[in-house]
Amino acid sequence: MLILALALQAAAPDPAAGEELTIVAKIDVDVAGRITNCTIVESEAPQNVNEATCRTLALKGRVKPKLEDGKPVVSSREVRIRWRKGEAPK
């Protein structure tokens, strides 16, 4: 998830001062760990922040692919992202 966090930090939207925004996204992951699709499941953020989050996840996010019998497989999972002004997402 470190690569994902760094990719998001580079494109982080700027939430209102002092405000923390939480987004839950469902992501589809291919066998190479690339995020092929992103859907917002739950969000406290404005639409433009949701769109920037999914766009960044799809363009730059990488995660470890799910393994079955020791081999990577296509999978889906939910990720929780918290935006805080001036901090990397968590």
C-alpha positions in Angstrom: 0.0 0.0 0.0 3.0 2.3 0.3 3.1 2.8 -3.5 -0.6 3.6 -3.5 -0.2 6.1 -0.7 2.7 7.8 -2.5 0.7 8.0 -5.7 -2.2 9.5 -3.9 -0.1 12.0 -2.0 1.3 13.3 -5.3 -2.1 14.1 -6.6 -3.9 14.9 -3.3 -6.7 17.3 -3.4 -6.7 20.1 -0.8 -9.6 19.6 1.6 -10.8 22.5 3.6 -8.5 23.6 6.4 -8.5 21.3 9.3 -11.1 19.0 7.8 -10.6 15.2 7.5 -12.3 13.5 4.6 -12.8 9.7 4.4 -13.4 7.8 1.2 -14.1 4.1 0.8 -13.5 2.8 -2.8 -13.9 -0.6 -4.3 -11.0 -1.3 -6.6 -10.5 -4.1 -9.2 -6.9 -5.3 -9.3 -5.3 -7.2 -12.2 -2.6 -10.0 -11.9 0.2 -7.4 -12.1 -1.3 -5.3 -9.2 -2.6 -2.5 -11.4 -5.9 -1.0 -10.4 -8.2 -1.4 -13.4 -11.4 0.1 -12.0 -12.5 2.3 -9.0 -15.9 2.9 -7.7 -16.7 5.1 -4.7 -18.6 3.1 -2.1 -18.8 5.7 0.7 -17.5 9.2 1.0 -17.6 12.4 3.1 -15.7 14.2 0.3 -17.0 16.6 -2.4 -17.4 15.0 -5.8 -14.2 16.5 -7.2 -12.2 14.9 -4.5 -13.9 11.5 -5.1 -13.1 11.8 -8.8 -9.5 12.8 -8.2 -9.1 9.9 -5.8 -10.4 7.3 -8.3 -8.5 8.8 -11.2 -5.3 8.7 -9.2 -5.9 5.2 -8.0 -6.5 4.0 -11.6 -3.6 5.8 -13.1 -0.9 5.4 -10.5 -2.0 3.0 -7.8 -0.4 -0.4 -7.4 -1.1 -3.1 -4.8 -0.1 -6.7 -4.2 -2.4 -8.9 -6.3 -4.4 -11.6 -4.5 -2.7 -15.0 -4.6 -4.5 -18.3 -5.2 -2.4 -21.5 -5.1 0.7 -19.2 -5.1 -0.4 -17.4 -8.4 -1.7 -13.9 -8.8 -5.4 -13.6 -9.8 -7.7 -10.8 -10.7 -9.6 -9.6 -7.6 -11.6 -6.8 -6.0 -11.2 -5.2 -2.6 -12.3 -2.1 -0.7 -9.8 0.5 0.4 -10.3 3.3 2.9 -8.5 6.6 2.2 -8.4 9.5 4.7 -7.4 13.0 3.4 -6.1 15.5 5.8 -4.8 18.9 4.9 -1.0 18.8 4.7 -0.7 15.0 5.3 -0.3 12.0 3.1 -3.5 9.9 2.8 -3.8 7.0 5.2 
